[in-house]
Amino acid sequence: MPKVVLHPWIKELHGKMGDVVFKRLPNGETIMTKRPDMSKVKWSPAQKAHRKRFKQASAYAKAAMADPKIRAMYEKKALQAQKRPRDLAVSDYFQGKNLLSKK
């Protein structure tokens, strides 16, 4: 994969430009990919169900990150696991761990 070194005045690139998408990886590296064409994809019922469940998991993670006590717990746990706090919250939702209901 080619690497590009940009001028120091460009601090960050993310988002899309035409058919090109700039993504920042968890390790801080930025990559550039072609935007996928999903216009002709037919989702199976299982895929639709999973997408719905992932949407719920994402909503849980957003709410968990808004609560200072739960966020602090996830940040501590994330440092140990070398992951992002939001990712751990999504994972917890899929494992049935709902910290918001314990309040």
C-alpha positions as CSV (number, residue, x, y, z in Angstrom):
1,M,0.0,0.0,0.0
2,P,1.5,3.4,-0.9
3,K,2.0,5.9,1.8
4,V,1.6,9.6,1.4
5,V,3.3,12.3,3.5
6,L,1.3,15.6,3.5
7,H,2.5,19.1,4.3
8,P,2.5,19.8,8.0
9,W,-0.3,22.3,7.6
10,I,-2.7,19.5,6.9
11,K,-3.5,18.1,10.3
12,E,-6.2,15.6,9.4
13,L,-8.3,14.2,6.6
14,H,-11.6,12.4,7.1
15,G,-14.8,12.1,5.2
16,K,-15.5,11.7,1.5
17,M,-14.7,13.5,-1.6
18,G,-16.3,12.2,-4.8
19,D,-15.8,8.5,-4.9
20,V,-12.9,8.6,-2.4
21,V,-13.3,8.0,1.4
22,F,-10.7,9.0,4.0
23,K,-10.8,6.9,7.1
24,R,-8.8,7.2,10.4
25,L,-7.9,3.8,11.8
26,P,-7.9,3.1,15.6
27,N,-4.1,3.3,15.6
28,G,-4.3,6.9,14.2
29,E,-3.3,6.0,10.7
30,T,-5.4,7.6,7.9
31,I,-6.2,5.5,4.8
32,M,-7.9,6.4,1.5
33,T,-10.3,3.9,-0.2
34,K,-12.8,3.9,-3.0
35,R,-16.4,4.5,-1.9
36,P,-18.4,1.2,-2.1
37,D,-21.4,1.1,-4.4
38,M,-24.2,-0.5,-2.2
39,S,-27.0,0.6,-4.5
40,K,-27.7,-3.0,-5.8
41,V,-27.2,-4.9,-2.6
42,K,-30.2,-6.9,-1.4
43,W,-30.0,-7.4,2.4
44,S,-31.1,-10.8,3.7
45,P,-33.5,-10.9,6.6
46,A,-30.6,-12.0,8.9
47,Q,-28.6,-9.0,7.7
48,K,-31.5,-6.6,8.3
49,A,-32.0,-8.0,11.8
50,H,-28.3,-7.6,12.6
51,R,-28.2,-4.1,11.3
52,K,-31.2,-3.2,13.5
53,R,-29.4,-4.8,16.5
54,F,-26.2,-2.9,15.7
55,K,-28.2,0.4,15.6
56,Q,-29.5,-0.4,19.1
57,A,-26.0,-1.2,20.3
58,S,-24.8,2.1,18.9
59,A,-27.5,4.0,20.7
60,Y,-26.6,2.2,23.9
61,A,-22.9,3.2,23.4
62,K,-23.9,6.8,22.8
63,A,-26.0,6.9,26.0
64,A,-23.2,5.1,28.0
65,M,-20.6,7.7,26.8
66,A,-22.9,10.5,27.9
67,D,-23.0,9.2,31.5
68,P,-19.8,10.4,33.3
69,K,-19.6,7.4,35.7
70,I,-20.1,4.8,33.0
71,R,-17.8,6.6,30.6
72,A,-15.0,6.7,33.2
73,M,-15.4,2.9,33.7
74,Y,-15.2,2.3,30.0
75,E,-12.2,4.6,29.5
76,K,-10.3,2.7,32.2
77,K,-11.3,-0.6,30.8
78,A,-10.3,0.6,27.3
79,L,-6.8,1.6,28.3
80,Q,-6.2,-1.9,29.7
81,A,-7.6,-3.6,26.5
82,Q,-6.0,-1.0,24.1
83,K,-9.4,-0.4,22.5
84,R,-11.8,2.5,22.2
85,P,-14.4,3.0,25.0
86,R,-17.2,3.2,22.5
87,D,-16.2,-0.1,21.0
88,L,-16.3,-1.8,24.4
89,A,-19.7,-0.4,25.0
90,V,-21.0,-1.8,21.7
91,S,-19.4,-5.2,22.6
92,D,-21.1,-5.2,26.0
93,Y,-24.5,-4.5,24.5
94,F,-24.1,-7.6,22.2
95,Q,-23.0,-9.7,25.2
96,G,-26.1,-8.6,27.1
97,K,-24.3,-6.3,29.6
98,N,-26.5,-3.2,30.0
99,L,-24.8,-0.8,32.6
100,L,-27.4,1.8,32.1
101,S,-30.2,-0.3,33.6
102,K,-28.2,-0.9,36.8
103,K,-28.5,2.8,37.8
